[in-house]
Amino acid sequence: MPIVANIIGWLRAGYPEGVPEVDYLPLFALLGSKLTDDEVRAIADELAAGSSDPHSARAIRAAINAVTQGQPLDVDIARVRARLAAGGWPLANVRPD
């Protein structure tokens, strides 16, 4: 999935030190508005696999489940959107034409 690889690259640029747990929920809410469920899960799996902390892997999976049950705060989404934009995230369209 080239789109998944692109998004992982953007995430690493926007979060060079890794995605903090507090940003998982708004991050996956943003991703879920642009990607398929399978793509979001693939990204979560990649982030979880890249983490040496098993707690982070659980937190990533919990965030995905939480997104399906509600929305994060607008301020949290704005914070994550700003981080991703700084890393080159194409907010208007994540899929290359």
N, C-alpha and C positions, 0 to 999 in steps of 0.2 A: 504494500500500500504506500505509494509515494506521498500521498497527503499526510499520512501518519508520520512518516520520516520528516517531512517538512515541519509539521507541528512540533515534533520533539526538538528539532533544531531551534525553532522560535522559542520554545519553553526554556531551553538551555541558554539562549541568548538573553531572554528576559529575566531568568532566575539562574544566574551562573553558579550560585551557591546552593541551588536546589530549591524546590517549591516549599515554602513553609506550610505547616499543617493548616494554619488559619486561612490559607488561600485555596485549599483544595476544593471546598464547596463552591465558591464563586467561580473558580477556574473551570470546574466541570459543568457548571450551569452555562457559562459562556460557550464552552465547547459543544455542549448538547444542543445549543441553539443553531449551530452551524454544521454539525457532523451527524452521521448515523450513530446509532447505539453501538454497533460493532466497532466503528472507528474510535469512539470514546473509550470503549473497553480496551482496545489495543493500545491506546495511549496510556491509559491507567496501568496496564500490565507492564508496559515499557518503563514507566516511572517507578513502579513498585520493584521491578527487577533491578533497576539501577540504584536502588537504595540499599544501604547496608544495614538499615534499621528495620527489623520486622514490624515494629510499631507503625512506621510510616506506610508500609505496604497495607496494613490493616486500615489505617486512616484513609488512604486513597480509596480503597474499596468501600468504606463506610460513606465517604463523601459522594460517591456515585449513587449509592442507594438513597442517600438523603436528598439528592437533587430530584429524584423521581417523586419525592413526597412533599416537596416545598421549594421555595426560592430563597436564596441568600439575600441579605440586605443590599439595597442599591449602592450604598457606600462601599461595601466589600467588592461588588462587581466593578465599580469605578476604579478602585485601587488596583485590582488585578488587570483590568483593561489597560490602565496606564503603564503598568510593568511590562505587559506584553507589547504594547505599542513602542516602548523604548527599545525592545529587542527586535523590532521590525515586523511585528504581527500585522498582517493585512486584515484589519478589522472588518472592512466592508465585504470581503469575499475571500474565504480561506481556500477555495478550490481554484487551481489554475485553469485558465480558459484554454 
